[in-house]
Amino acid sequence: MPRDEIEILLACEPQESLITSTISQNRQQSTAHLYMVLIATAVGLCGAIGAVAFRFLIRFVQATAFEGSAGIETLFEDGVLAEAVDPLAAARALEWYWRLLIPALGGLVVGPLIYFFAREAKGHGVPEVMAAIALRGGVIRKRIVAVKALASAISIGTGGSVGREGPIVQIGSALGSSIGQLLKVPASQLRVIVACGAAAGISATFNAPIAGALFAAEVIVGNFAVAQLSPIVISSVVATVVSRFFLGNHPAFVVPRYELVSPFELFPYMLVGVAAGFVALAFMLSLYKAEDLFDAIPIPEYWKAGLGGLIVGAIGISYPHIFGVGYSTITDALNAALPATLLLTLLLLKIVATSVTIGSGGSGGIFAPSLFLGAMTGGFLGTVIHAWFPAHTASSGAYALVTMGAVVAAATHAPITAIIMMFELTQSINIIPPLMAACVVSTLVTTFLNRDSIYTMKLRRRGIDLYEEENHNILKSIRVHDIFDREPEIFQASDNLNTVVQRVLASEHTEFFVTNARGNLVGSIHLRKLTRMLAEQDVLRDIVVAEDLLDPDPPTVHADNDLDLAMQIFASGVIDEIGVVARDNPKKLLGSIHKKDLLNAYNREVMRRDLAGSVSSTVLIASKGQQVELAGGYVLQEVQPPPRYFGHTIRELNIGAETGVQVVLLRKRAIAGGGREARVPSADDRIDEGDRLVIAGTRSAVEAMDVI
């Protein structure tokens, strides 16, 4: 073979190898993507079936509670599932005492059901799904499906002032998590599958495929990445098609044809958006204030939902509009069929009723109540605005429609989802421009006043900050109380120079603290000042006392300060030791902090973070479900600790003996803005929700630990 042909072949061989490798990688990615699409299709199907079954369960409970046997007989019309019982019309037909008792009886059933079988089913459900994705790799207990469905159906069906979107998100997510766990997919894929379940639930229950996908991406995952969005969209579409087969294809609300009457009207809509932001904020604060109030009531927790139901029933005696999801009342507001005084009254009562239902331990969502609050707010303000400017504004129904979306956007901090959701719920496209303006304004108002949405606020109250960032200032993560010397050198103010010199010569300290007869700190003496006295020691030994040598205003720190503050003090002067005083008494000396100890602590933390960083660089993918191969057949992986570990120390759990793995690193989730701290754990370190464990062991032991 000629030389030039050999050279050409040799030059082409590496390129052919590279091309082959690239093709192989693309095939693997395509296979993985196809696998996720198939799973998403299955999750969408299961989510739709779950949503349809959940809606039927609500209808069954409503019919039983408000209409008795006659209502059960009308559940099906010509073999098709009938429309839901209207709690408003049914409640008006009942005697007042039934309006009082039905919600209370529902609460008495729901409270023990949640308390004894699945406490995650308490409340509105979405925060629990967000926490499962962020903190537990998407793992949700399988029993949530049954308990959440039953508890929420009873809460809604007996008149509890809650919606069905939160429960169906949790139900769909739990179904997705169960499928993912059954298939043993990696944690990164499991999170996406859980989001697919959430999207399927929203899409099926509201007949809103676009909004369902956006809700899962914007709220549940918080990421619009194409790789994650594709299976979510597939799941949402499948769920919508299946639900339409059972429930039909029609909007949730039938409204008149509204449109922007004049360009001038955009300003009133923006003002209504501001009002919607404040209403959403009041709703959020009221919701969690109610939780605190019910937590403080000294009765067993499982009876509190019954008490909450009794309060809701008392409101419903005169205003049964607040029962259930309230869609019939919302429809009346959208059609401008309610007087302004009733709209304002229902706005206030709905905030109270929903807060009491959820705060007392009921189960249900906050999406429908947010729609209700928006409709009442917009209807009331729209009535006033239209009365002032009848020629340039639409009727109150248009404002009710726009403000529904604005309150949802403000409460959830998800304006894109709210805009698309309102379009799909009403199929009214002409009102989109003012809807967009109001949703953006309302979201700006609430985010300016409170960084948390109605979902993340619940998590923050539990010490979980989904938006925290790692703290790169090492010294800010270490406290003074971790390293300070509790036995500093102390002189009495009356000690003479000879006594001071003798003790200084025998001491390794460079800073000496002086206290008076009452033990209060009066100042400090630095070694450099004392050396100037040594030449005249024989003359001054009986004349000069410690009080004559001191600096009366030395810098001090508190035990709970971070070392960054201490380093700033060291950097600003020539002292090598700082006094540590009590926060409630700045004259009470607790000890001192040495510059060398601070530097040693810094170096130890750097080494600790280097270890964490080196491990993190190899287990960055491990936190997403993959393993790092170690020598001798061992693997390394970051896992989410199971819920039963929470609140216990590593010693108490005896993890090594129980599971056969060793905890290499403990990654603590900080409560107050300190980022995530990674450290080599001791036996007395406690594991809390949100923490992560980097474990090492045999492949079988690590895999068993990962699915506990």
C-alpha positions as CSV (number, residue, x, y, z in Angstrom):
1,M,0.0,0.0,0.0
2,P,1.4,3.4,-0.9
3,R,2.7,5.5,2.0
4,D,0.3,8.4,1.4
5,E,-2.7,6.0,1.7
6,I,-1.4,4.6,4.9
7,E,-1.1,8.1,6.4
8,I,-4.7,8.9,5.3
9,L,-6.0,5.7,7.0
10,L,-4.0,6.5,10.2
11,A,-5.4,10.0,10.3
12,C,-9.0,8.9,9.7
13,E,-9.0,6.1,12.4
14,P,-9.2,8.4,15.5
15,Q,-12.0,10.4,13.8
16,E,-13.9,7.2,13.0
17,S,-13.5,6.2,16.7
18,L,-14.8,9.6,17.8
19,I,-17.8,9.4,15.4
20,T,-18.6,5.9,16.7
21,S,-18.5,7.1,20.3
22,T,-20.7,10.1,19.5
23,I,-23.2,7.9,17.7
24,S,-23.3,5.5,20.7
25,Q,-23.8,8.3,23.2
26,N,-26.7,9.8,21.1
27,R,-28.3,6.3,20.9
28,Q,-28.1,6.0,24.7
29,Q,-29.6,9.4,25.2
30,S,-32.4,8.6,22.7
31,T,-33.1,5.3,24.5
32,A,-33.2,7.0,27.9
33,H,-35.5,9.8,26.5
34,L,-37.8,7.2,24.9
35,Y,-37.9,5.3,28.2
36,M,-38.9,8.4,30.1
37,V,-41.6,9.1,27.5
38,L,-43.1,5.6,28.0
39,I,-43.0,6.1,31.8
40,A,-44.6,9.5,31.4
41,T,-47.4,8.0,29.3
42,A,-48.1,5.4,31.9
43,V,-48.0,8.1,34.7
44,G,-50.4,10.3,32.6
45,L,-52.8,7.3,32.3
46,C,-52.7,6.5,36.0
47,G,-52.9,10.2,37.0
48,A,-56.1,10.6,34.8
49,I,-57.7,7.5,36.3
50,G,-56.8,8.7,39.7
51,A,-58.3,12.2,39.0
52,V,-61.5,10.7,37.7
53,A,-61.8,8.4,40.6
54,F,-61.1,11.2,43.0
55,R,-63.8,13.4,41.5
56,F,-66.3,10.5,41.6
57,L,-65.4,10.0,45.3
58,I,-66.0,13.7,46.0
59,R,-69.4,13.5,44.2
60,F,-70.3,10.3,46.2
61,V,-69.5,12.0,49.5
62,Q,-71.3,15.2,48.6
63,A,-74.4,13.3,47.4
64,T,-74.4,11.2,50.6
65,A,-73.8,14.1,52.9
66,F,-76.2,16.7,51.4
67,E,-78.8,14.6,49.6
68,G,-78.8,11.2,51.2
69,S,-79.9,8.1,49.2
70,A,-81.7,10.3,46.7
71,G,-78.4,11.9,45.8
72,I,-76.6,8.6,45.4
73,E,-79.2,7.4,42.9
74,T,-78.6,10.4,40.7
75,L,-74.8,9.9,40.5
76,F,-75.2,8.4,37.1
77,E,-77.3,9.8,34.3
78,D,-77.8,7.5,31.3
79,G,-74.7,5.6,32.3
80,V,-72.5,8.7,32.4
81,L,-71.1,10.2,35.6
82,A,-73.3,13.1,36.5
83,E,-72.2,16.6,37.3
84,A,-71.1,17.3,40.9
85,V,-73.6,18.0,43.5
86,D,-73.9,21.8,44.1
87,P,-73.3,22.2,47.9
88,L,-74.9,25.6,47.8
89,A,-78.2,24.4,46.4
90,A,-78.2,21.2,48.5
91,A,-77.3,23.1,51.7
92,R,-80.0,25.6,51.2
93,A,-82.5,22.8,51.1
94,L,-81.3,21.5,54.5
95,E,-82.3,22.6,58.0
96,W,-79.8,24.9,59.7
97,Y,-78.6,22.3,62.1
98,W,-77.5,19.9,59.3
99,R,-75.5,22.8,57.8
100,L,-73.8,23.0,61.1
101,L,-73.2,19.3,61.7
102,I,-72.2,18.0,58.3
103,P,-68.8,19.7,58.1
104,A,-68.2,18.9,61.8
105,L,-68.9,15.2,61.2
106,G,-66.6,15.3,58.2
107,G,-63.8,16.7,60.3
108,L,-64.3,14.1,62.9
109,V,-63.7,11.4,60.3
110,V,-60.8,13.2,58.5
111,G,-58.8,14.1,61.7
112,P,-58.2,10.5,62.9
113,L,-57.8,9.2,59.4
114,I,-54.8,11.6,58.7
115,Y,-53.3,11.4,62.2
116,F,-53.2,7.6,62.4
117,F,-52.5,6.6,58.8
118,A,-50.6,9.4,56.9
119,R,-49.9,12.8,58.4
120,E,-48.5,14.0,55.1
121,A,-52.1,14.1,53.9
122,K,-52.9,17.0,56.2
123,G,-53.2,20.4,54.5
124,H,-53.1,21.3,50.9
125,G,-50.5,18.8,49.6
126,V,-48.4,20.7,47.2
127,P,-45.7,21.7,49.7
128,E,-45.3,18.0,50.6
129,V,-44.7,17.2,46.9
130,M,-42.2,20.0,46.5
131,A,-40.3,18.8,49.7
132,A,-40.3,15.2,48.4
133,I,-38.7,16.3,45.1
134,A,-36.2,18.7,46.7
135,L,-35.3,16.7,49.8
136,R,-36.2,13.1,49.3
137,G,-35.3,12.5,45.6
138,G,-39.0,12.2,44.7
139,V,-39.8,9.4,47.2
140,I,-43.4,9.6,48.4
141,R,-45.1,6.9,50.5
142,K,-47.5,4.7,48.5
143,R,-50.2,4.9,51.1
144,I,-50.6,8.7,50.4
145,V,-52.7,7.8,47.4
146,A,-55.5,6.2,49.3
147,V,-55.3,8.3,52.5
148,K,-55.1,11.7,50.7
149,A,-57.9,10.8,48.3
150,L,-60.2,9.6,51.0
151,A,-59.4,12.4,53.5
152,S,-59.7,15.2,50.9
153,A,-62.9,13.7,49.4
154,I,-64.5,13.7,52.8
155,S,-63.3,17.2,53.6
156,I,-64.6,18.7,50.3
157,G,-67.7,16.5,50.1
158,T,-68.9,17.4,53.6
159,G,-68.5,21.2,53.0
160,G,-64.9,21.9,54.0
161,S,-63.8,25.1,52.4
162,V,-61.0,23.7,50.3
163,G,-60.3,22.8,46.7
164,R,-59.4,19.6,44.9
165,E,-56.2,20.7,43.0
166,G,-53.8,20.2,46.0
167,P,-55.0,16.6,46.7
168,I,-55.0,15.6,43.1
169,V,-51.4,17.0,42.7
170,Q,-50.3,14.9,45.7
171,I,-52.3,11.8,44.5
172,G,-50.9,12.1,41.0
173,S,-47.4,12.7,42.3
174,A,-47.6,9.7,44.7
175,L,-48.8,7.5,41.8
176,G,-45.8,8.7,39.7
177,S,-43.4,8.1,42.6
178,S,-44.8,4.6,43.2
179,I,-44.3,3.8,39.5
180,G,-40.8,5.2,39.5
181,Q,-39.8,3.3,42.7
182,L,-41.2,0.1,41.2
183,L,-39.1,0.5,38.1
184,K,-36.1,1.6,40.3
185,V,-35.3,4.6,38.2
186,P,-32.5,7.0,39.4
187,A,-33.5,9.8,41.6
188,S,-33.0,12.4,38.9
189,Q,-35.6,10.6,36.7
190,L,-37.8,9.9,39.7
191,R,-38.2,13.7,40.4
192,V,-39.3,14.2,36.8
193,I,-41.8,11.3,37.1
194,V,-43.3,12.8,40.2
195,A,-43.7,16.1,38.4
196,C,-45.4,14.1,35.6
197,G,-47.9,12.8,38.1
198,A,-48.6,16.3,39.3
199,A,-49.1,17.6,35.8
200,A,-51.4,14.7,35.0
201,G,-53.5,15.4,38.1
202,I,-53.9,19.1,37.3
203,S,-54.6,18.5,33.6
204,A,-57.2,15.8,34.3
205,T,-59.1,17.5,37.0
206,F,-59.3,21.0,35.3
207,N,-59.2,19.9,31.7
208,A,-56.2,22.1,31.3
209,P,-53.2,20.3,29.6
210,I,-51.0,23.4,29.1
211,A,-51.6,24.8,32.6
212,G,-51.0,21.3,34.1
213,A,-47.6,21.0,32.4
214,L,-46.6,24.6,33.3
215,F,-47.7,24.2,36.9
216,A,-45.5,21.1,37.3
217,A,-42.6,22.9,35.7
218,E,-43.0,26.3,37.3
219,V,-44.1,25.4,40.8
220,I,-43.3,21.7,41.5
221,V,-39.9,21.4,39.7
222,G,-39.1,25.1,39.2
223,N,-37.3,24.4,36.0
224,F,-38.4,24.8,32.4
225,A,-35.5,22.7,31.0
226,V,-36.5,20.9,27.8
227,A,-35.2,17.5,29.0
228,Q,-37.6,17.8,32.0
229,L,-40.5,19.5,30.3
230,S,-40.9,16.9,27.5
231,P,-42.1,14.0,29.6
232,I,-44.2,16.4,31.8
233,V,-46.0,17.6,28.6
234,I,-46.6,14.0,27.4
235,S,-48.0,13.0,30.8
236,S,-50.3,16.1,30.8
237,V,-51.6,15.5,27.3
238,V,-52.3,11.8,28.0
239,A,-54.1,12.6,31.2
240,T,-56.3,15.2,29.5
241,V,-57.3,12.9,26.7
242,V,-58.2,10.1,29.1
243,S,-60.2,12.5,31.5
244,R,-62.1,14.0,28.6
245,F,-63.2,10.5,27.6
246,F,-64.8,10.1,31.1
247,L,-65.8,13.6,32.0
248,G,-66.3,15.3,28.6
249,N,-64.5,18.3,27.1
250,H,-65.9,21.5,28.4
251,P,-64.6,24.5,30.3
252,A,-64.9,24.6,34.1
253,F,-66.6,28.0,34.0
254,V,-69.0,29.2,31.3
255,V,-68.7,33.0,31.1
256,P,-70.0,35.8,28.9
257,R,-67.8,37.1,26.1
258,Y,-65.7,39.8,27.9
259,E,-63.1,42.0,26.3
260,L,-61.1,45.2,26.9
261,V,-63.7,48.0,26.4
262,S,-61.1,50.8,26.0
263,P,-57.4,51.2,26.4
264,F,-58.2,53.4,29.4
265,E,-59.5,50.3,31.2
266,L,-56.1,48.7,31.4
267,F,-55.3,51.0,34.4
268,P,-58.3,49.8,36.5
269,Y,-57.3,46.2,35.8
270,M,-53.8,47.0,37.1
271,L,-55.2,48.5,40.2
272,V,-57.3,45.4,40.7
273,G,-54.1,43.5,40.3
274,V,-52.6,45.4,43.3
275,A,-55.7,44.6,45.3
276,A,-55.4,41.0,44.4
277,G,-51.8,40.9,45.6
278,F,-52.9,42.2,49.1
279,V,-55.8,39.7,49.2
280,A,-53.5,36.8,48.4
281,L,-51.0,38.0,51.1
282,A,-53.8,38.3,53.6
283,F,-55.0,34.8,52.7
284,M,-51.5,33.3,53.1
285,L,-50.9,35.0,56.5
286,S,-54.4,34.0,57.7
287,L,-53.9,30.4,56.6
288,Y,-50.8,29.8,58.7
289,K,-52.0,31.9,61.6
290,A,-54.9,29.6,61.8
291,E,-52.5,26.6,62.0
292,D,-50.7,28.3,64.9
293,L,-54.0,28.9,66.7
294,F,-55.2,25.4,66.3
295,D,-51.8,24.0,67.3
296,A,-52.1,25.9,70.6
297,I,-55.5,24.4,71.5
298,P,-54.9,21.8,74.2
299,I,-57.0,18.9,72.7
300,P,-55.8,15.8,70.8
301,E,-54.7,16.7,67.3
302,Y,-57.1,14.3,65.7
303,W,-60.1,16.0,67.1
304,K,-59.2,19.5,65.9
305,A,-60.5,18.9,62.3
306,G,-63.9,18.3,63.9
307,L,-63.7,21.6,65.7
308,G,-62.7,23.3,62.5
309,G,-65.6,21.7,60.7
310,L,-68.0,23.0,63.4
311,I,-66.7,26.5,62.9
312,V,-67.1,26.2,59.1
313,G,-70.6,24.8,59.6
314,A,-71.5,27.8,61.8
315,I,-70.5,30.1,59.0
316,G,-72.4,28.0,56.5
317,I,-75.7,28.3,58.3
318,S,-76.1,31.8,56.9
319,Y,-73.6,31.7,54.0
320,P,-73.5,28.1,52.5
321,H,-71.6,29.7,49.6
322,I,-68.4,28.9,51.4
323,F,-69.0,25.1,51.4
324,G,-66.8,23.0,49.1
325,V,-64.9,24.3,46.0
326,G,-67.6,27.1,45.5
327,Y,-67.7,26.9,41.7
328,S,-71.4,27.8,41.5
329,T,-70.8,31.0,43.5
330,I,-67.8,31.8,41.3
331,T,-69.9,31.3,38.2
332,D,-72.5,33.7,39.6
333,A,-69.7,36.3,40.2
334,L,-68.4,35.8,36.6
335,N,-71.9,36.5,35.3
336,A,-72.3,39.6,37.5
337,A,-75.2,38.0,39.4
338,L,-74.2,38.9,43.0
339,P,-74.6,42.2,44.8
340,A,-71.5,44.0,45.9
341,T,-72.2,43.7,49.7
342,L,-72.5,39.9,49.3
343,L,-69.3,39.7,47.3
344,L,-67.3,41.6,50.0
345,T,-68.9,39.5,52.8
346,L,-68.0,36.2,51.0
347,L,-64.5,37.4,50.4
348,L,-63.9,37.8,54.1
349,L,-65.8,34.7,55.2
350,K,-64.0,32.5,52.6
351,I,-60.6,33.5,54.0
352,V,-61.7,32.5,57.4
353,A,-63.4,29.3,56.4
354,T,-60.5,28.0,54.3
355,S,-58.0,29.0,57.0
356,V,-60.0,27.2,59.6
357,T,-60.5,24.1,57.4
358,I,-56.8,23.6,56.6
359,G,-55.5,25.0,59.9
360,S,-57.5,22.6,62.0
361,G,-56.2,19.6,60.1
362,G,-58.5,19.2,57.1
363,S,-57.3,18.0,53.8
364,G,-57.8,20.0,50.5
365,G,-56.2,22.5,48.1
366,I,-56.0,26.2,48.1
367,F,-56.3,26.7,44.3
368,A,-60.1,26.7,44.3
369,P,-60.3,29.0,47.3
370,S,-57.9,31.4,45.6
371,L,-60.2,31.4,42.5
372,F,-63.1,32.1,44.8
373,L,-61.3,35.0,46.6
374,G,-60.3,36.4,43.2
375,A,-63.8,36.3,41.9
376,M,-65.2,38.0,45.0
377,T,-62.5,40.7,45.0
378,G,-62.8,41.4,41.3
379,G,-66.6,41.3,41.4
380,F,-66.7,43.8,44.2
381,L,-64.2,46.2,42.8
382,G,-65.6,45.8,39.3
383,T,-69.0,46.8,40.5
384,V,-67.5,50.0,41.9
385,I,-65.4,50.8,38.9
386,H,-68.2,50.1,36.4
387,A,-70.5,52.4,38.5
388,W,-67.9,55.2,38.2
389,F,-67.0,54.7,34.5
390,P,-69.9,52.9,32.9
391,A,-69.0,53.9,29.3
392,H,-65.3,52.9,29.5
393,T,-65.3,49.7,31.6
394,A,-66.8,46.2,31.4
395,S,-69.2,44.8,33.9
396,S,-68.1,43.3,37.2
397,G,-67.9,39.8,35.8
398,A,-64.9,40.7,33.6
399,Y,-63.1,42.0,36.7
400,A,-64.0,38.9,38.6
401,L,-62.5,36.8,35.8
402,V,-59.2,38.8,35.7
403,T,-58.8,38.9,39.5
404,M,-59.3,35.1,39.8
405,G,-56.1,34.7,37.9
406,A,-54.4,37.6,39.7
407,V,-55.0,36.1,43.1
408,V,-53.8,32.7,42.0
409,A,-50.7,34.2,40.5
410,A,-49.9,36.2,43.6
411,A,-50.5,33.3,46.0
412,T,-48.5,30.7,44.1
413,H,-45.9,33.1,42.6
414,A,-46.6,31.5,39.3
415,P,-48.1,34.1,36.9
416,I,-47.5,32.1,33.7
417,T,-49.4,29.1,35.1
418,A,-52.2,31.4,36.3
419,I,-52.6,33.2,33.0
420,I,-52.8,29.9,31.0
421,M,-54.9,28.3,33.6
422,M,-57.6,31.0,33.4
423,F,-57.7,30.8,29.7
424,E,-58.2,27.0,29.8
425,L,-60.7,27.1,32.6
426,T,-62.9,29.7,30.8
427,Q,-61.7,29.5,27.1
428,S,-62.0,33.3,27.1
429,I,-59.1,34.6,25.0
430,N,-60.3,38.3,24.6
431,I,-59.6,39.0,28.2
432,I,-55.9,37.8,28.1
433,P,-54.3,41.3,27.9
434,P,-55.8,42.7,31.1
435,L,-55.4,39.2,32.7
436,M,-51.6,39.3,32.0
437,A,-51.3,42.8,33.3
438,A,-53.2,42.0,36.6
439,C,-51.3,38.7,37.2
440,V,-47.9,40.4,36.8
441,V,-48.8,43.3,39.0
442,S,-50.3,41.1,41.7
443,T,-47.2,38.8,41.7
444,L,-44.9,41.8,42.0
445,V,-46.8,43.0,45.0
446,T,-46.7,39.8,46.9
447,T,-43.1,39.0,46.0
448,F,-42.0,42.5,47.1
449,L,-43.8,42.0,50.5
450,N,-43.0,38.3,51.0
451,R,-40.5,36.2,49.1
452,D,-42.4,33.0,49.8
453,S,-45.4,31.7,47.9
454,I,-48.3,30.1,49.8
455,Y,-46.5,26.7,49.2
456,T,-42.9,27.6,50.1
457,M,-44.2,29.5,53.2
458,K,-45.3,26.2,54.7
459,L,-41.9,24.7,54.0
460,R,-40.0,27.7,55.5
461,R,-42.1,27.4,58.7
462,R,-40.6,23.8,58.9
463,G,-37.1,25.2,58.4
464,I,-36.8,24.2,54.7
465,D,-35.6,26.9,52.3
466,L,-35.8,25.5,48.7
467,Y,-34.0,28.6,47.4
468,E,-31.1,28.7,49.8
469,E,-27.6,29.1,48.4
470,E,-24.4,27.7,49.6
471,N,-22.5,30.1,51.8
472,H,-19.0,30.6,50.4
473,N,-17.7,32.6,53.4
474,I,-16.3,29.8,55.5
475,L,-16.0,31.9,58.7
476,K,-19.7,32.7,58.6
477,S,-20.5,29.1,59.0
478,I,-18.6,28.8,62.3
479,R,-19.7,30.3,65.6
480,V,-17.6,31.8,68.4
481,H,-19.0,29.3,70.9
482,D,-17.4,26.5,68.9
483,I,-13.8,27.5,69.6
484,F,-13.6,30.2,72.4
485,D,-11.4,29.7,75.4
486,R,-13.5,29.5,78.6
487,E,-10.5,30.1,80.9
488,P,-8.9,33.4,79.8
489,E,-6.2,35.2,81.8
490,I,-8.0,37.5,84.3
491,F,-6.6,40.2,86.6
492,Q,-8.3,42.0,89.4
493,A,-8.3,45.7,89.0
494,S,-6.4,46.0,92.3
495,D,-3.6,43.7,91.4
496,N,-0.2,45.5,91.6
497,L,2.3,45.6,88.8
498,N,4.5,43.0,90.3
499,T,1.7,40.5,90.4
500,V,0.7,41.3,86.9
501,V,4.3,40.9,85.6
502,Q,4.8,37.6,87.3
503,R,1.6,36.1,85.9
504,V,2.3,37.5,82.4
505,L,5.8,35.8,82.3
506,A,4.2,32.5,83.2
507,S,1.4,32.9,80.6
508,E,1.2,32.2,76.9
509,H,-1.5,34.8,76.4
510,T,-0.9,38.3,74.8
511,E,-4.2,39.8,76.0
512,F,-5.2,40.0,79.7
513,F,-8.7,40.9,80.9
514,V,-9.3,43.0,84.0
515,T,-12.4,42.7,86.2
516,N,-13.5,44.7,89.2
517,A,-14.6,43.5,92.7
518,R,-18.0,42.6,91.4
519,G,-16.5,40.4,88.6
520,N,-17.5,42.8,85.8
521,L,-15.2,43.3,82.9
522,V,-13.6,46.8,83.0
523,G,-11.0,46.5,80.3
524,S,-8.0,44.5,79.0
525,I,-4.2,44.8,79.1
526,H,-2.2,44.1,76.0
527,L,1.3,42.6,76.3
528,R,2.9,45.5,74.3
529,K,1.7,48.1,76.8
530,L,3.1,46.1,79.7
531,T,6.5,45.7,78.2
532,R,7.0,49.5,78.4
533,M,6.6,49.2,82.2
534,L,9.2,46.5,82.6
535,A,12.2,48.9,82.6
536,E,10.7,50.8,85.6
537,Q,9.3,47.8,87.3
538,D,11.4,48.2,90.5
539,V,10.0,51.8,91.0
540,L,6.4,51.2,89.9
541,R,5.7,47.7,91.3
542,D,3.9,48.9,94.4
543,I,2.4,52.1,92.8
544,V,0.9,50.9,89.5
545,V,-2.1,48.5,89.6
546,A,-3.8,46.6,86.8
547,E,-6.5,49.2,86.5
548,D,-3.8,51.8,85.5
549,L,-2.7,49.7,82.5
550,L,-6.0,48.7,80.9
551,D,-7.7,49.7,77.8
552,P,-11.2,50.6,79.1
553,D,-13.1,49.8,75.9
554,P,-11.7,46.6,74.3
555,P,-13.6,45.0,71.4
556,T,-15.7,42.1,72.4
557,V,-18.0,39.5,70.6
558,H,-20.9,37.3,71.7
559,A,-20.8,33.5,71.7
560,D,-23.4,33.3,69.0
561,N,-21.5,35.6,66.6
562,D,-19.8,34.1,63.6
563,L,-16.1,34.0,63.2
564,D,-16.3,36.5,60.3
565,L,-17.0,39.3,62.8
566,A,-14.0,38.2,65.0
567,M,-11.7,38.1,61.9
568,Q,-12.8,41.7,61.0
569,I,-11.8,42.8,64.6
570,F,-8.5,41.0,64.4
571,A,-7.8,42.6,61.0
572,S,-8.6,46.1,62.2
573,G,-6.0,46.1,65.0
574,V,-3.0,44.5,66.6
575,I,-4.7,42.4,69.2
576,D,-4.5,38.6,69.2
577,E,-7.3,37.8,71.7
578,I,-10.9,39.1,71.9
579,G,-13.1,38.9,74.9
580,V,-16.4,36.9,74.7
581,V,-19.2,38.4,76.7
582,A,-22.8,37.5,77.5
583,R,-25.4,39.0,75.1
584,D,-27.7,40.0,78.0
585,N,-24.8,41.4,80.0
586,P,-21.9,42.9,78.1
587,K,-19.9,43.2,81.3
588,K,-20.0,39.5,82.0
589,L,-16.9,37.8,80.6
590,L,-17.5,34.3,79.4
591,G,-14.0,33.7,77.9
592,S,-11.9,34.8,75.0
593,I,-11.2,33.9,71.4
594,H,-7.6,33.6,70.1
595,K,-6.5,34.6,66.7
596,K,-4.5,31.3,66.3
597,D,-7.6,29.3,67.2
598,L,-9.7,31.2,64.7
599,L,-7.1,30.4,62.0
600,N,-6.9,26.8,63.0
601,A,-10.7,26.5,62.8
602,Y,-10.6,28.1,59.4
603,N,-8.0,25.7,58.2
604,R,-10.0,22.7,59.6
605,E,-13.1,23.9,57.8
606,V,-11.2,24.4,54.6
607,M,-10.0,20.8,54.9
608,R,-13.5,19.6,55.7
609,R,-14.9,21.4,52.7
610,D,-12.2,20.1,50.5
611,L,-13.2,16.6,51.5
612,A,-16.8,17.5,50.9
613,G,-15.9,19.2,47.7
614,S,-13.8,16.3,46.4
615,V,-16.6,13.9,47.4
616,S,-19.2,16.2,45.9
617,S,-17.3,16.3,42.6
618,T,-17.5,12.5,42.4
619,V,-21.0,12.2,43.9
620,L,-22.6,15.2,42.1
621,I,-24.3,12.7,39.9
622,A,-24.7,10.3,42.9
623,S,-27.2,12.7,44.4
624,K,-29.2,12.0,41.3
625,G,-29.2,8.3,41.8
626,Q,-25.8,7.2,40.3
627,Q,-23.0,5.5,42.2
628,V,-19.3,6.1,42.4
629,E,-17.1,3.0,42.2
630,L,-14.5,2.6,45.0
631,A,-11.8,0.1,45.5
632,G,-12.6,-3.4,46.7
633,G,-16.1,-3.6,45.3
634,Y,-17.5,-0.7,47.4
635,V,-19.5,2.2,46.1
636,L,-20.2,5.7,47.2
637,Q,-23.6,7.4,46.9
638,E,-25.5,10.4,48.3
639,V,-29.0,9.4,49.5
640,Q,-32.0,10.9,51.2
641,P,-32.4,9.5,54.7
642,P,-35.8,7.8,55.3
643,P,-38.4,9.8,57.3
644,R,-38.0,7.4,60.3
645,Y,-34.4,8.7,60.7
646,F,-35.6,12.3,61.4
647,G,-34.9,13.5,64.9
648,H,-32.5,10.7,65.8
649,T,-28.7,10.7,66.1
650,I,-26.5,8.3,64.2
651,R,-25.7,6.6,67.4
652,E,-29.3,6.0,68.2
653,L,-30.1,4.7,64.7
654,N,-27.0,2.4,64.6
655,I,-26.9,2.8,60.9
656,G,-23.8,0.7,60.3
657,A,-25.1,-2.4,62.1
658,E,-28.6,-2.1,60.7
659,T,-27.8,-1.4,57.0
660,G,-24.1,-2.4,56.6
661,V,-23.1,1.1,55.2
662,Q,-20.9,3.8,56.7
663,V,-22.0,7.4,56.7
664,V,-19.1,9.3,55.2
665,L,-20.5,12.8,55.1
666,L,-23.6,14.5,56.6
667,R,-24.9,17.4,54.6
668,K,-27.0,19.5,56.9
669,R,-29.6,21.8,55.6
670,A,-29.3,25.1,57.5
671,I,-32.4,26.7,59.0
672,A,-31.4,30.3,59.0
673,G,-29.7,31.1,55.7
674,G,-26.3,29.4,56.3
675,G,-26.4,27.3,53.2
676,R,-25.8,23.5,53.3
677,E,-23.0,22.4,55.7
678,A,-21.1,19.2,54.7
679,R,-19.1,17.6,57.5
680,V,-17.7,14.3,58.6
681,P,-20.4,13.3,61.2
682,S,-20.0,12.2,64.7
683,A,-22.1,9.5,66.4
684,D,-24.1,12.3,68.2
685,D,-25.0,14.2,65.0
686,R,-28.8,14.3,64.6
687,I,-30.5,13.7,61.2
688,D,-33.3,16.1,60.3
689,E,-35.6,16.4,57.4
690,G,-33.7,18.0,54.5
691,D,-30.4,16.5,55.4
692,R,-28.5,14.2,53.0
693,L,-26.2,11.3,53.7
694,V,-23.1,10.3,51.7
695,I,-22.7,6.6,52.4
696,A,-20.2,4.0,51.4
697,G,-20.6,0.2,51.4
698,T,-21.2,-2.8,49.2
699,R,-23.4,-2.2,46.2
700,S,-26.2,-4.3,47.6
701,A,-26.1,-2.5,50.9
702,V,-26.1,1.0,49.4
703,E,-28.9,0.2,47.0
704,A,-31.0,-1.2,49.9
705,M,-30.3,1.9,51.8
706,D,-31.3,4.1,48.9
707,V,-34.8,2.6,48.7
708,I,-35.6,2.5,52.4
